[in-house]
Amino acid sequence: MSSPIVLGIETSCDETGAGLVRDGRLLGHAVASSMAEHARYGGVVPEIAARAHIHALQPVIAQALADAGLRLSDVGAVAVTAGPGLSGALQVGVAGAKALAHALGVPLHGVHHLAGHVAADTLEHGPLPDPCMVLIVSGGHTSLVLVRDLATEPIVHLGDTVDDAAGECFDKVARVFGLPYPGGPAIDRAAREGDPHAVAFPRPLTGPGHDPYAFSFSGLKTAAARWAERHTSSAPPPVADGAAALQEAVADVLTRKAVTACADHQVRTLVVVGGVAANSRVRALAEERCAAAGITLRVPPLRLCTDNGAMIAAVGDLLVRAGAEPAPPTLAIDPSAPLERAALQPTADATLVP
């Protein structure tokens, strides 16, 4: 018999996502973004994001079901992002998922948002090799982790960012450069017309004596801002060159450390996931360096790099097939949850602060 159809719900930030997965196969998904509402503020406004999720959640689920040619009664399990993310946004998703699971009489699974990004690749390329190295790069997270069985084994952290994540660096520098929000895609577009060697931006934490797997992008962000400030209004900065040089520095650091980690741990597969995995230079340089090192590179398609419900359904599907215990009725949220396992099932009592 095939496994039950899993409905995944994602509301951690500014995308409302729903996806349907069974036996590792994506049946349908839909995403609604409130990004345009945040653009005028230059970043995500938590209250606006939460309200947008309230309005979008039911239509997005209906659209995903229609995309799959299914009815709500076909759903056999529900998975939802329980953290990390914006508190109000997470509350909307968890409340909706609990209501659906209760109404349908099906199990509910809490999922770690970053594990969802890892699982997104399985929807395109099949099961993850055991072990594999995963580089997670998004607006708020930059991590190198060693993954074995995503559904049952602990996730081993090799290195994380000590300050700004790569996506934060792009967003903040884009604002200084006068580029629109979100900064990552804007930097990528501007860089196409620039010279990546025009500015000698630093490569943080890559010299001798530094943690080989840790990341830091705060200094790079500052260096780019100072470079822009040195130009006057009569001679504005060559933004395309700045964008290309910044993008090159970020891609260099990310891929250099990831390939080093693969070699050090004798892992033959690197998986690059998260919103910044959509960056054209990160993808190209990862491909180039992995090919030179004899490492298999896996990167999800662009539609699955940014936040979406399909990736949460993919984790739920893995958990269901592994026989994982469902979440209790007291499932709560954990906005700052560390990535330790794919299943994230904090309870209301556990998240109370004395």
VOKEBA-464877 format. One record per residue (C-alpha): x, y, z; residue in three letters; residue number from 0. Coordinates in steps of 0.1 Angstrom, whole numbers, padded with zeros to 4 digits. Example, Ala and Ser with C-alpha at 12.3 -4.5 7.8 and 13.67 -1.06 7.14 Angstrom:
<pts>
+-------+-------+-------+------+-----+
:    xx :    yy :    zz : code : pos :
+-------+-------+-------+------+-----+
:  0123 : -0045 :  0078 :  Ala :   0 :
:  0137 : -0011 :  0071 :  Ser :   1 :
+-------+-------+-------+------+-----+
</pts>
This chain:
<pts>
+-------+-------+-------+------+-----+
:    xx :    yy :    zz : code : pos :
+-------+-------+-------+------+-----+
:  0000 :  0000 :  0000 :  Met :   0 :
:  0011 :  0035 : -0007 :  Ser :   1 :
:  0016 :  0059 :  0022 :  Ser :   2 :
: -0010 :  0086 :  0031 :  Pro :   3 :
: -0010 :  0119 :  0013 :  Ile :   4 :
:  0007 :  0145 :  0034 :  Val :   5 :
: -0004 :  0181 :  0034 :  Leu :   6 :
:  0024 :  0205 :  0043 :  Gly :   7 :
:  0019 :  0241 :  0055 :  Ile :   8 :
:  0046 :  0268 :  0057 :  Glu :   9 :
:  0041 :  0302 :  0072 :  Thr :  10 :
:  0074 :  0311 :  0089 :  Ser :  11 :
:  0080 :  0344 :  0072 :  Cys :  12 :
:  0064 :  0362 :  0042 :  Asp :  13 :
:  0053 :  0332 :  0020 :  Glu :  14 :
:  0022 :  0312 :  0027 :  Thr :  15 :
:  0028 :  0278 :  0012 :  Gly :  16 :
:  0009 :  0245 :  0009 :  Ala :  17 :
:  0021 :  0213 : -0007 :  Gly :  18 :
:  0010 :  0177 : -0011 :  Leu :  19 :
:  0034 :  0148 : -0011 :  Val :  20 :
:  0031 :  0110 : -0011 :  Arg :  21 :
:  0060 :  0085 : -0012 :  Asp :  22 :
:  0085 :  0112 : -0020 :  Gly :  23 :
:  0065 :  0125 : -0050 :  Arg :  24 :
:  0052 :  0161 : -0052 :  Leu :  25 :
:  0015 :  0160 : -0062 :  Leu :  26 :
:  0008 :  0197 : -0061 :  Gly :  27 :
:  0017 :  0229 : -0043 :  His :  28 :
:  0009 :  0266 : -0042 :  Ala :  29 :
:  0025 :  0297 : -0027 :  Val :  30 :
:  0012 :  0332 : -0019 :  Ala :  31 :
:  0038 :  0359 : -0011 :  Ser :  32 :
:  0032 :  0391 :  0008 :  Ser :  33 :
:  0066 :  0404 : -0003 :  Met :  34 :
:  0051 :  0434 : -0022 :  Ala :  35 :
:  0035 :  0446 :  0010 :  Glu :  36 :
:  0069 :  0446 :  0028 :  His :  37 :
:  0089 :  0462 :  0000 :  Ala :  38 :
:  0080 :  0497 :  0010 :  Arg :  39 :
:  0096 :  0491 :  0044 :  Tyr :  40 :
:  0127 :  0475 :  0031 :  Gly :  41 :
:  0122 :  0443 :  0050 :  Gly :  42 :
:  0096 :  0420 :  0064 :  Val :  43 :
:  0071 :  0435 :  0089 :  Val :  44 :
:  0060 :  0407 :  0113 :  Pro :  45 :
:  0025 :  0420 :  0119 :  Glu :  46 :
:  0018 :  0425 :  0081 :  Ile :  47 :
:  0032 :  0390 :  0075 :  Ala :  48 :
:  0009 :  0374 :  0101 :  Ala :  49 :
: -0022 :  0391 :  0087 :  Arg :  50 :
: -0013 :  0381 :  0052 :  Ala :  51 :
: -0011 :  0344 :  0063 :  His :  52 :
: -0045 :  0346 :  0078 :  Ile :  53 :
: -0060 :  0358 :  0045 :  His :  54 :
: -0039 :  0335 :  0023 :  Ala :  55 :
: -0039 :  0301 :  0041 :  Leu :  56 :
: -0072 :  0287 :  0031 :  Gln :  57 :
: -0070 :  0298 : -0006 :  Pro :  58 :
: -0034 :  0285 : -0009 :  Val :  59 :
: -0045 :  0251 :  0005 :  Ile :  60 :
: -0074 :  0250 : -0019 :  Ala :  61 :
: -0051 :  0259 : -0048 :  Gln :  62 :
: -0026 :  0232 : -0039 :  Ala :  63 :
: -0054 :  0206 : -0037 :  Leu :  64 :
: -0067 :  0218 : -0071 :  Ala :  65 :
: -0032 :  0216 : -0086 :  Asp :  66 :
: -0030 :  0179 : -0074 :  Ala :  67 :
: -0065 :  0171 : -0084 :  Gly :  68 :
: -0074 :  0161 : -0049 :  Leu :  69 :
: -0100 :  0168 : -0022 :  Arg :  70 :
: -0093 :  0177 :  0014 :  Leu :  71 :
: -0107 :  0144 :  0024 :  Ser :  72 :
: -0078 :  0127 :  0005 :  Asp :  73 :
: -0053 :  0140 :  0030 :  Val :  74 :
: -0040 :  0114 :  0054 :  Gly :  75 :
: -0016 :  0135 :  0075 :  Ala :  76 :
: -0007 :  0172 :  0081 :  Val :  77 :
:  0028 :  0186 :  0086 :  Ala :  78 :
:  0034 :  0222 :  0096 :  Val :  79 :
:  0064 :  0245 :  0102 :  Thr :  80 :
:  0067 :  0249 :  0140 :  Ala :  81 :
:  0099 :  0270 :  0139 :  Gly :  82 :
:  0121 :  0288 :  0135 :  Pro :  83 :
:  0105 :  0320 :  0121 :  Gly :  84 :
:  0083 :  0350 :  0130 :  Leu :  85 :
:  0062 :  0342 :  0161 :  Ser :  86 :
:  0029 :  0356 :  0147 :  Gly :  87 :
:  0034 :  0340 :  0113 :  Ala :  88 :
:  0042 :  0306 :  0128 :  Leu :  89 :
:  0011 :  0308 :  0151 :  Gln :  90 :
: -0012 :  0312 :  0120 :  Val :  91 :
:  0002 :  0280 :  0103 :  Gly :  92 :
:  0002 :  0259 :  0134 :  Val :  93 :
: -0033 :  0269 :  0144 :  Ala :  94 :
: -0046 :  0262 :  0109 :  Gly :  95 :
: -0028 :  0228 :  0107 :  Ala :  96 :
: -0041 :  0217 :  0141 :  Lys :  97 :
: -0077 :  0226 :  0131 :  Ala :  98 :
: -0073 :  0207 :  0098 :  Leu :  99 :
: -0058 :  0176 :  0114 :  Ala : 100 :
: -0085 :  0175 :  0141 :  His : 101 :
: -0113 :  0180 :  0116 :  Ala : 102 :
: -0099 :  0152 :  0093 :  Leu : 103 :
: -0090 :  0129 :  0121 :  Gly : 104 :
: -0054 :  0125 :  0108 :  Val : 105 :
: -0020 :  0128 :  0125 :  Pro : 106 :
: -0002 :  0161 :  0128 :  Leu : 107 :
:  0036 :  0165 :  0126 :  His : 108 :
:  0056 :  0196 :  0136 :  Gly : 109 :
:  0085 :  0203 :  0112 :  Val : 110 :
:  0117 :  0223 :  0115 :  His : 111 :
:  0118 :  0249 :  0088 :  His : 112 :
:  0154 :  0243 :  0078 :  Leu : 113 :
:  0149 :  0206 :  0076 :  Ala : 114 :
:  0122 :  0214 :  0051 :  Gly : 115 :
:  0147 :  0232 :  0029 :  His : 116 :
:  0169 :  0201 :  0030 :  Val : 117 :
:  0140 :  0178 :  0021 :  Ala : 118 :
:  0130 :  0200 : -0008 :  Ala : 119 :
:  0158 :  0185 : -0028 :  Asp : 120 :
:  0143 :  0150 : -0025 :  Thr : 121 :
:  0113 :  0161 : -0045 :  Leu : 122 :
:  0135 :  0167 : -0075 :  Glu : 123 :
:  0164 :  0143 : -0071 :  His : 124 :
:  0151 :  0115 : -0049 :  Gly : 125 :
:  0163 :  0102 : -0015 :  Pro : 126 :
:  0193 :  0119 :  0001 :  Leu : 127 :
:  0225 :  0099 :  0002 :  Pro : 128 :
:  0236 :  0087 :  0036 :  Asp : 129 :
:  0257 :  0107 :  0045 :  Pro : 130 :
:  0255 :  0140 :  0026 :  Cys : 131 :
:  0268 :  0175 :  0033 :  Met : 132 :
:  0242 :  0202 :  0032 :  Val : 133 :
:  0248 :  0240 :  0028 :  Leu : 134 :
:  0218 :  0259 :  0040 :  Ile : 135 :
:  0218 :  0295 :  0028 :  Val : 136 :
:  0188 :  0317 :  0033 :  Ser : 137 :
:  0178 :  0352 :  0045 :  Gly : 138 :
:  0183 :  0344 :  0081 :  Gly : 139 :
:  0204 :  0312 :  0082 :  His : 140 :
:  0238 :  0301 :  0069 :  Thr : 141 :
:  0249 :  0266 :  0081 :  Ser : 142 :
:  0269 :  0236 :  0071 :  Leu : 143 :
:  0254 :  0204 :  0084 :  Val : 144 :
:  0260 :  0167 :  0080 :  Leu : 145 :
:  0229 :  0147 :  0073 :  Val : 146 :
:  0223 :  0110 :  0074 :  Arg : 147 :
:  0187 :  0098 :  0077 :  Asp : 148 :
:  0168 :  0130 :  0078 :  Leu : 149 :
:  0137 :  0115 :  0094 :  Ala : 150 :
:  0154 :  0095 :  0121 :  Thr : 151 :
:  0189 :  0107 :  0128 :  Glu : 152 :
:  0202 :  0138 :  0145 :  Pro : 153 :
:  0215 :  0165 :  0122 :  Ile : 154 :
:  0252 :  0173 :  0129 :  Val : 155 :
:  0262 :  0210 :  0128 :  His : 156 :
:  0297 :  0216 :  0115 :  Leu : 157 :
:  0294 :  0254 :  0112 :  Gly : 158 :
:  0270 :  0283 :  0113 :  Asp : 159 :
:  0271 :  0320 :  0108 :  Thr : 160 :
:  0284 :  0340 :  0138 :  Val : 161 :
:  0266 :  0372 :  0127 :  Asp : 162 :
:  0247 :  0381 :  0095 :  Asp : 163 :
:  0236 :  0353 :  0072 :  Ala : 164 :
:  0244 :  0355 :  0035 :  Ala : 165 :
:  0209 :  0366 :  0026 :  Gly : 166 :
:  0209 :  0393 :  0052 :  Glu : 167 :
:  0242 :  0406 :  0037 :  Cys : 168 :
:  0226 :  0408 :  0003 :  Phe : 169 :
:  0195 :  0426 :  0017 :  Asp : 170 :
:  0214 :  0452 :  0037 :  Lys : 171 :
:  0240 :  0459 :  0009 :  Val : 172 :
:  0213 :  0462 : -0017 :  Ala : 173 :
:  0197 :  0490 :  0003 :  Arg : 174 :
:  0230 :  0509 :  0005 :  Val : 175 :
:  0234 :  0504 : -0032 :  Phe : 176 :
:  0199 :  0518 : -0039 :  Gly : 177 :
:  0186 :  0485 : -0051 :  Leu : 178 :
:  0150 :  0472 : -0043 :  Pro : 179 :
:  0140 :  0447 : -0017 :  Tyr : 180 :
:  0144 :  0417 : -0016 :  Pro : 181 :
:  0182 :  0423 : -0020 :  Gly : 182 :
:  0193 :  0389 : -0032 :  Gly : 183 :
:  0175 :  0388 : -0065 :  Pro : 184 :
:  0183 :  0425 : -0070 :  Ala : 185 :
:  0220 :  0419 : -0064 :  Ile : 186 :
:  0219 :  0390 : -0088 :  Asp : 187 :
:  0203 :  0410 : -0116 :  Arg : 188 :
:  0227 :  0440 : -0112 :  Ala : 189 :
:  0257 :  0417 : -0111 :  Ala : 190 :
:  0251 :  0405 : -0146 :  Arg : 191 :
:  0264 :  0438 : -0160 :  Glu : 192 :
:  0293 :  0441 : -0136 :  Gly : 193 :
:  0329 :  0430 : -0131 :  Asp : 194 :
:  0333 :  0405 : -0102 :  Pro : 195 :
:  0369 :  0415 : -0099 :  His : 196 :
:  0364 :  0453 : -0099 :  Ala : 197 :
:  0364 :  0455 : -0061 :  Val : 198 :
:  0386 :  0435 : -0037 :  Ala : 199 :
:  0360 :  0427 : -0011 :  Phe : 200 :
:  0372 :  0405 :  0019 :  Pro : 201 :
:  0365 :  0368 :  0023 :  Arg : 202 :
:  0356 :  0365 :  0060 :  Pro : 203 :
:  0369 :  0336 :  0081 :  Leu : 204 :
:  0389 :  0320 :  0053 :  Thr : 205 :
:  0424 :  0326 :  0066 :  Gly : 206 :
:  0447 :  0304 :  0087 :  Pro : 207 :
:  0435 :  0300 :  0123 :  Gly : 208 :
:  0398 :  0305 :  0116 :  His : 209 :
:  0371 :  0279 :  0121 :  Asp : 210 :
:  0370 :  0263 :  0087 :  Pro : 211 :
:  0332 :  0258 :  0087 :  Tyr : 212 :
:  0320 :  0290 :  0104 :  Ala : 213 :
:  0306 :  0319 :  0084 :  Phe : 214 :
:  0306 :  0357 :  0090 :  Ser : 215 :
:  0291 :  0382 :  0066 :  Phe : 216 :
:  0289 :  0413 :  0088 :  Ser : 217 :
:  0323 :  0425 :  0079 :  Gly : 218 :
:  0317 :  0420 :  0042 :  Leu : 219 :
:  0285 :  0439 :  0045 :  Lys : 220 :
:  0304 :  0468 :  0061 :  Thr : 221 :
:  0331 :  0467 :  0035 :  Ala : 222 :
:  0305 :  0470 :  0007 :  Ala : 223 :
:  0288 :  0499 :  0025 :  Ala : 224 :
:  0320 :  0518 :  0030 :  Arg : 225 :
:  0329 :  0513 : -0006 :  Trp : 226 :
:  0296 :  0528 : -0017 :  Ala : 227 :
:  0300 :  0557 :  0007 :  Glu : 228 :
:  0334 :  0567 : -0007 :  Arg : 229 :
:  0316 :  0577 : -0039 :  His : 230 :
:  0299 :  0611 : -0041 :  Thr : 231 :
:  0266 :  0622 : -0055 :  Ser : 232 :
:  0284 :  0636 : -0085 :  Ser : 233 :
:  0302 :  0603 : -0091 :  Ala : 234 :
:  0278 :  0576 : -0079 :  Pro : 235 :
:  0292 :  0541 : -0073 :  Pro : 236 :
:  0293 :  0517 : -0102 :  Pro : 237 :
:  0266 :  0495 : -0086 :  Val : 238 :
:  0269 :  0467 : -0112 :  Ala : 239 :
:  0306 :  0462 : -0103 :  Asp : 240 :
:  0298 :  0464 : -0066 :  Gly : 241 :
:  0270 :  0439 : -0069 :  Ala : 242 :
:  0291 :  0415 : -0090 :  Ala : 243 :
:  0321 :  0417 : -0066 :  Ala : 244 :
:  0299 :  0413 : -0035 :  Leu : 245 :
:  0281 :  0383 : -0051 :  Gln : 246 :
:  0315 :  0368 : -0060 :  Glu : 247 :
:  0328 :  0371 : -0024 :  Ala : 248 :
:  0297 :  0355 : -0009 :  Val : 249 :
:  0297 :  0326 : -0034 :  Ala : 250 :
:  0335 :  0321 : -0029 :  Asp : 251 :
:  0332 :  0318 :  0008 :  Val : 252 :
:  0301 :  0296 :  0008 :  Leu : 253 :
:  0314 :  0271 : -0018 :  Thr : 254 :
:  0349 :  0270 : -0006 :  Arg : 255 :
:  0339 :  0260 :  0029 :  Lys : 256 :
:  0313 :  0235 :  0017 :  Ala : 257 :
:  0337 :  0217 : -0006 :  Val : 258 :
:  0364 :  0217 :  0022 :  Thr : 259 :
:  0338 :  0201 :  0046 :  Ala : 260 :
:  0330 :  0174 :  0020 :  Cys : 261 :
:  0367 :  0166 :  0016 :  Ala : 262 :
:  0374 :  0167 :  0054 :  Asp : 263 :
:  0345 :  0143 :  0061 :  His : 264 :
:  0349 :  0121 :  0030 :  Gln : 265 :
:  0314 :  0129 :  0018 :  Val : 266 :
:  0308 :  0127 : -0019 :  Arg : 267 :
:  0275 :  0146 : -0022 :  Thr : 268 :
:  0269 :  0183 : -0015 :  Leu : 269 :
:  0233 :  0196 : -0013 :  Val : 270 :
:  0228 :  0234 : -0015 :  Val : 271 :
:  0194 :  0246 : -0003 :  Val : 272 :
:  0176 :  0278 :  0008 :  Gly : 273 :
:  0167 :  0310 : -0008 :  Gly : 274 :
:  0203 :  0320 : -0016 :  Val : 275 :
:  0207 :  0287 : -0034 :  Ala : 276 :
:  0187 :  0304 : -0062 :  Ala : 277 :
:  0216 :  0329 : -0067 :  Asn : 278 :
:  0231 :  0323 : -0101 :  Ser : 279 :
:  0268 :  0327 : -0091 :  Arg : 280 :
:  0264 :  0305 : -0060 :  Val : 281 :
:  0250 :  0277 : -0082 :  Arg : 282 :
:  0276 :  0282 : -0109 :  Ala : 283 :
:  0306 :  0283 : -0086 :  Leu : 284 :
:  0293 :  0253 : -0066 :  Ala : 285 :
:  0290 :  0233 : -0098 :  Glu : 286 :
:  0325 :  0243 : -0109 :  Glu : 287 :
:  0342 :  0235 : -0076 :  Arg : 288 :
:  0323 :  0202 : -0070 :  Cys : 289 :
:  0331 :  0190 : -0105 :  Ala : 290 :
:  0368 :  0197 : -0099 :  Ala : 291 :
:  0367 :  0179 : -0065 :  Ala : 292 :
:  0347 :  0149 : -0078 :  Gly : 293 :
:  0317 :  0158 : -0056 :  Ile : 294 :
:  0281 :  0153 : -0067 :  Thr : 295 :
:  0262 :  0185 : -0064 :  Leu : 296 :
:  0224 :  0186 : -0058 :  Arg : 297 :
:  0205 :  0219 : -0058 :  Val : 298 :
:  0167 :  0220 : -0059 :  Pro : 299 :
:  0149 :  0238 : -0088 :  Pro : 300 :
:  0144 :  0275 : -0083 :  Leu : 301 :
:  0107 :  0271 : -0074 :  Arg : 302 :
:  0117 :  0249 : -0044 :  Leu : 303 :
:  0146 :  0271 : -0031 :  Cys : 304 :
:  0124 :  0298 : -0015 :  Thr : 305 :
:  0100 :  0290 :  0013 :  Asp : 306 :
:  0071 :  0267 :  0002 :  Asn : 307 :
:  0047 :  0241 :  0016 :  Gly : 308 :
:  0060 :  0213 : -0006 :  Ala : 309 :
:  0092 :  0211 :  0014 :  Met : 310 :
:  0073 :  0208 :  0047 :  Ile : 311 :
:  0051 :  0181 :  0032 :  Ala : 312 :
:  0083 :  0163 :  0021 :  Ala : 313 :
:  0095 :  0162 :  0057 :  Val : 314 :
:  0061 :  0151 :  0068 :  Gly : 315 :
:  0061 :  0123 :  0042 :  Asp : 316 :
:  0095 :  0111 :  0054 :  Leu : 317 :
:  0084 :  0111 :  0091 :  Leu : 318 :
:  0052 :  0092 :  0083 :  Val : 319 :
:  0070 :  0066 :  0063 :  Arg : 320 :
:  0096 :  0062 :  0091 :  Ala : 321 :
:  0068 :  0056 :  0116 :  Gly : 322 :
:  0075 :  0088 :  0137 :  Ala : 323 :
:  0052 :  0097 :  0165 :  Glu : 324 :
:  0027 :  0124 :  0157 :  Pro : 325 :
:  0028 :  0157 :  0175 :  Ala : 326 :
:  0007 :  0161 :  0207 :  Pro : 327 :
: -0024 :  0183 :  0207 :  Pro : 328 :
: -0004 :  0208 :  0227 :  Thr : 329 :
:  0020 :  0214 :  0197 :  Leu : 330 :
:  0033 :  0250 :  0200 :  Ala : 331 :
:  0058 :  0271 :  0181 :  Ile : 332 :
:  0095 :  0277 :  0187 :  Asp : 333 :
:  0106 :  0309 :  0168 :  Pro : 334 :
:  0143 :  0303 :  0175 :  Ser : 335 :
:  0145 :  0265 :  0174 :  Ala : 336 :
:  0180 :  0251 :  0167 :  Pro : 337 :
:  0182 :  0226 :  0139 :  Leu : 338 :
:  0187 :  0193 :  0156 :  Glu : 339 :
:  0162 :  0170 :  0140 :  Arg : 340 :
:  0137 :  0173 :  0112 :  Ala : 341 :
:  0107 :  0168 :  0135 :  Ala : 342 :
:  0101 :  0198 :  0157 :  Leu : 343 :
:  0073 :  0193 :  0183 :  Gln : 344 :
:  0076 :  0218 :  0211 :  Pro : 345 :
:  0046 :  0219 :  0235 :  Thr : 346 :
:  0030 :  0248 :  0251 :  Ala : 347 :
:  0044 :  0239 :  0285 :  Asp : 348 :
:  0079 :  0235 :  0272 :  Ala : 349 :
:  0080 :  0269 :  0255 :  Thr : 350 :
:  0068 :  0289 :  0286 :  Leu : 351 :
:  0095 :  0310 :  0301 :  Val : 352 :
:  0096 :  0309 :  0340 :  Pro : 353 :
+-------+-------+-------+------+-----+
</pts>
